[in-house]
Structures are given as structure tokens and as C-alpha cells.
């Protein structure tokens, strides 16, 4: 299996690349912002929106850790999903892409999305709304293999790798053994690679929580 990692020099992408190499997976890294990866890996300096089908022709799985950031128009987060569709429709390749906790329902009633909640950080509302709009677009597509992966409410950059995580499949916030909606970047990276290797959750939105922690 050969995977491509979009945003491979970012906080999540770099962890995915490292863990993939530890598993002896063949990796093609797509980087942007002019920063090269420290890992010795095939590297292509291209932004997501500049990618062409030829760039991914040799890949079995594309894992996207793309994030629009706070300084760009939030609509770029919806446009990312439109780009995935453009690249992958009617192909045999699998897409595994990060979304956000804000695009999940707050609970099992499925009345309110996280981004619509008063508790969702104001600076994230438009970003999360546009991610959700992008997820809505990809949900309509059944002509390629995709999985959308959402972190928990607290997405811990400094948290340790535990290797143990929970998977929610109902498009809603989940809680771990400590009653927390919490996941580390390391555990989320592991989950995304497990999904890739085992070809899990076709046409599903899942959310990941570290089994313990977050208190």
C-alpha cells in the first residue's frame, strides 16, 4: 500500500507520516508553506488546491490533514472537500480526511451541530460551519471510497500516544472512559492509519476519542 499525506508538514500530518514510516508504509508527502519534512520520504511541494490526478496516480490511499487556519477565508474549508471530490470521483482510491468536532452533533438527539452551540468557540464557528458544508457535499458521493474523521472537542497537541482509542459512528460527540471528549494528535494519527490499512468505515463520518485522559 502506498499512501499520500496532504499537509504532511503540519501538526497532524507530520505525526501521520512518522507513524506510517514506523509501520513501513510507503509514503508520498504533500507539503506546503515551503517547509520540508525532517523524515526521509518522497516529498512534493504542492498545496491541496494545486494537486492534479497525476500527482496521486501512484497512490492507494490519500490521507488529508488539511486545515485552512485562522487567517484565510473560512470558505476554504468547504472548498477543500469540493477539491477531494474533483480529484477522486470515479477512482478506486480511498480518501481519509480530517474534519472537525464542530461538524458533529452535540448529542444523540441530532438537533444541534457543535458549531451551532453556544459552547463552541466563536473563532471556530465559521470554520466549523464550512467544514460541515463540505462534509454535506462529500456525503452525497458514493462513486469513490471516502471516510471523514473528526477529532473530539479537546484535540490535544501535547498529549501522549496511548494507542488506545474509541470510535463513534453516529456523527455525534463521544466521551471516553474518563467522561471526556478528548483525543491526542498521536492517537488520531494512529486511528487514521488503522482505517487506511484495514479499509474501514466506507462512506462514513467517524469521530475518535482517546480511551482515557483529558481531565
Protein Blocks (a to p, Z undefined) as FASTA:
>chain_A
ZZddehklbmklmmmmmmmmmnopacddddehhiacfbdcddddddfklpcfklmmmpmb
dcdfbdebjmbcfklmmmmmmmmmmmmgopabdcdddddfklpcfblnomacfklpmklc
fklmmmmmmmmmmmmmmmmpckbccddddddfblcfkbccehiacddfehpacddfkopa
cddfklmmmmmmmmmmnopaihiacddddfbgjZZ
